[in-house]
Amino acid sequence: MIDDERKAWLRGAYLDRITEAAMHFAADRTHFVDAEWREYIANEFDYLSELTTEDHGYLREQAGLEAFRGIVAALSSAREEAFGKLIVDNADVIQSDARFALDLGWISLLQHVAERVCTYPSGWKVKIDGAKEKFGCLVVHIACDYSARGCRSEVERLREEVRLRSLATCEICGSAGRLRLSGFAKTVCDKHVGVLGDLREDDGRWADPWKWHEEGDGYPPESAELLKDLEPVRPRPKDHVIDRGQTAISLQIEADIDKNYGRKADLLLEFCGALEIAVVAAMSVADDDVDHWLRSEVDRFQGVQPLSEEDREFLHRCLRSLAIDERGRRHRREEGLKSLQRFFGENPALGREADQLVGRERELLDAYAGDLADSAHGSVVKVEFLNGYIRDEIALWPHVLELSEGDKEWLRAWLRKMIDAEYGRIKGKD
């Protein structure tokens, strides 16, 4: 057994030979196949007669790691270029931040999806949000307005059609293939079956992995090894109820849901309540600590499906944005209340009337305190034009609360009182 010091010396002394063997093997290969590597490297370093058998084994191991890294890096670069071009060429139907976790053999299937989506009515708002390989088949993420007539059935039909076609297409090269089972599932052709290593005894039994779900709620015994350490997938809930119109935070989350598609919209729907609670709690955290606290909070989120690192990063960005905006709203509210109190100090009669307000009227006054004070102080129009000025001013105020027509009418009446009081004060002073 060679020690770490010997290993470090071997790697340093023979690094050029390790690298040469790795580069030669990786030069014309797109995937690392254990059997091919073992055959290639079997006697590669035997000519180094000054070394022991253990030394030879270590050099072969290091060369294998270098070859694997080289192949992965080249494949990653090819994927990035190919999927980047796919997004650019189909920018009208593929989200600019779409993610594709699959091999290049299925890119023609994705192009087919993009071409089909181009034919759909614009009212369906269909966008391709990404795609991934799952249990050996292609799963395409498509965002759309499922409430639009005919949209749901057509989009689901397209997704299923492409999924079934992928089960007959090699994920690596695009040739005819079938679902293969080893320690994992992958659809490949005969040429690329070696990437799976030793196949399981039941390889060939399953043509469609979705059939694993047909024997009750769990998976059948044959798939136990394939799905080890994974819980049966439960669908992410879609029908969350948002407490609409209650707070500025919930309104902002609702707006973000409307702007996003697919997975992102689902995450916001599922965690809308947790996000709002976290934002409120973050207001008591010191500025220097808030970002670390927010990330820790997202790490504690538990969904009905396991959250990926990308899911958590998206939720962290949303939570951080919500917290920044809420802190800005609170600062604005504090400054607005100070401005309103200064106004009431100059107009004490109206201030006493404001002290009697309760319920929704008090909420409206506090929420728009600064806007009311600024609009009242800034009014320099003739009396006959005041109603138009008031309507225009309120229309420009930020969307702090969900306002009914009754709310708007009350704000218009109260702003008119403040303007009249200010005009009266100025006349008395003159």
Steps between C-alpha positions, in 0.01 A plus 500: 500500500668823387471802729397858415860617473574231239185588309592869492847414371363266231252756374762774487769287338277338236237771445597540132442129435171501696380797296614354169315172559184685609501739204556221248206301640266803525584641155228319301250413774189682615435280807716312747438124490665295774544189285667697220730672746606176670584346163693809387702554818564136594874494412557872444767556768665156506806636319586697816691204639645703787151521657308240699165346403328727755668802343370394158147464641513849651617656171218323312251633757629858463495478121139379517401799711667739255332332202162515670542869584607580145201321345256664744645847435479455122143368524396783730639756257323334206172492691527863601565606141225280349228588752601866491447498123166322545383777736619780270349341189164458674500805726131564439395169660791403732570691821841669497590333832368155404713214630556171318637204699539236229735375229518637147330205330160639597555855377306426179199405715525836678512677163183316405334622821603859422358477149171363631474769766541766229169383350302546821270801559679793665227513764623171642827674606701184437873507582753219529653533846759223471530122477673211675566129480299309760507120535628473142244720323473865400282721719433846356396785729241718327338806657165616368155628592326172579170685543495589127262282302677206336840587648538232767410201283725607210804585714474177700460304176818659362698425816388136500568459128858624541554290813398182316715591197800546731462139618586390146783754448857472631558789739868512403496497119135515390498157332233237563527369856305357791475530878789324676534422871816470706566697816291769330267527200601647165372475144791421268586314179709184479812705427473700824358234733848472657451825694264312736755238603354163604131473413245363744333165456165668428643728230258492208198426716388860517436703185353797689610604852162663559361144521685461828223705658213272399530255789354717773645807670857369528748356254519126423787293648682493165568873524620504861869504409446753222317741729698447818513801731215666306149544633209443260437830325186685603360771274570856606172664608365758256187632672639709786282775638672836532360746751459755225490868579604477864859627501747662266719189529223262388413733213864499388517119518180480297650730236817286491290188447328663203839596350658155533431170331526131574722390787560852628130582518437166674766578762352843570153348533619230736708727724301826482403475867849406616652784297269759653570378854875504433489855362317630807746323732797639303399856587637448852836365380802732489600622152838325510343165587183503291634328186649210698176474699287490184713224347476298821123546495474367143716200598226407748223503237354152443287434192282211393784416259871524583638845419804523273779752551354701211159502672651630823709761318189629321305515828790681668509763223124550528514522880787749489316718247181489709695593816673795331170633367325451833777685683464781247123508554543516877752781473267682262209445739697637797603810306144537371353494851749767607396720204133452583557589866678817392202582280260443790723718718431783254131403475403382850124485439547244225750316719238458773256365242764252381551377858139378500545276195493122552493181292547518126504881495786508748684233297463707183617817672811331642583316177485814286607754764800636309313508169211692656734754659706547183194536277335746739814714527563482126158616390523835316195469273181701492204375701302405188781266392554335837289188437700417187827567682396268783404217265829530312707508820341190650542314170876562526539377857687168549299178524523458878156349565236340282252787469129463439299780340378590850861527621592727211196720563593535868860592412379758249267654762771505768759652267246771413457572873876531540533730198212719623660515845837594351342767277318639805822509703687681225221758461489562876876541506480751212 
